[in-house]
Every structure is written in C-alpha cells, then in structure tokens.
Amino acid sequence: MGDAEKDMEKPDLYVVARFLERLWKEGREFKKTELQMAVGLNYSIYVKYLKWLDKKGLIKFVKIDAKKEKIAITPKGVEAYRSLVEWIRETIGEDKF
C-alpha cells in the first residue's frame, strides 16, 4: 500500500466535512486552488484528501477544457455531508457546522 493510501486509511472527519461543506454550501464547482484555499490545507495534504474523496465517490472532477477541470460534490457527497454533520452533532455535541 502506498504512503498516500496508508495516510488516508483514517482521514480526519472534520477535514472531510470541511471539503464537503464548502462544495455543498456554495452549490458550485471550484477550481483546485480555490478549494485548497477554502479548506485551508497545505498542498500535499490537500491532494491526498482530493484523491480519497474522489475514490469514495464524494466529489467528481468536471472537465472545463483540455487543460482545466473543476471539483464538484456528488449526490453521494451531499448525503455523506448530511450524515456526518448529524453524527458529529449528536455524538460530540459540537455545533460548528
């Protein structure tokens, strides 16, 4: 198993929620750099999360042209975000979302 895959065996659920929240609340596609700045991660960590989220079907890459693509939340990502936030509120009692 590669380092990137090993690192993402147990992703930080708050970070996952930040990605999904930003994409869901904005209701639009993001450029890669724009989303990175919005979630506040350094590039190497950001790329690992993007790959993990894509592999899990929570986000998708949308081709704009031959060189550009944007990132969007999938219906599965929307459902995951709602479930995750609900679980955090019920279990941990935090209302930071």
CORVENQUI-V971330 format. One record per residue. N is the residue number from 1. RES is the residue in one letter. BURIAL is I if it has 24 or more other ideal C-beta (glycine too) atoms within 12 Angstrom, else O. Layout:
n-><N;N>
res-><RES;RES>
burial-><BURIAL;BURIAL>
This chain:
n-><1;2;3;4;5;6;7;8;9;10;11;12;13;14;15;16;17;18;19;20;21;22;23;24;25;26;27;28;29;30;31;32;33;34;35;36;37;38;39;40;41;42;43;44;45;46;47;48;49;50;51;52;53;54;55;56;57;58;59;60;61;62;63;64;65;66;67;68;69;70;71;72;73;74;75;76;77;78;79;80;81;82;83;84;85;86;87;88;89;90;91;92;93;94;95;96;97>
res-><M;G;D;A;E;K;D;M;E;K;P;D;L;Y;V;V;A;R;F;L;E;R;L;W;K;E;G;R;E;F;K;K;T;E;L;Q;M;A;V;G;L;N;Y;S;I;Y;V;K;Y;L;K;W;L;D;K;K;G;L;I;K;F;V;K;I;D;A;K;K;E;K;I;A;I;T;P;K;G;V;E;A;Y;R;S;L;V;E;W;I;R;E;T;I;G;E;D;K;F>
burial-><O;O;O;O;O;O;O;I;O;O;I;O;I;O;I;I;I;I;I;I;I;I;I;I;O;O;O;O;O;I;O;I;O;O;I;I;O;O;I;O;I;O;O;O;O;I;O;I;I;I;I;I;I;I;O;O;O;I;I;I;O;O;O;O;O;O;O;O;O;O;I;I;I;I;O;O;I;O;O;I;I;O;O;I;I;O;O;O;O;O;O;O;O;O;O;O;O>
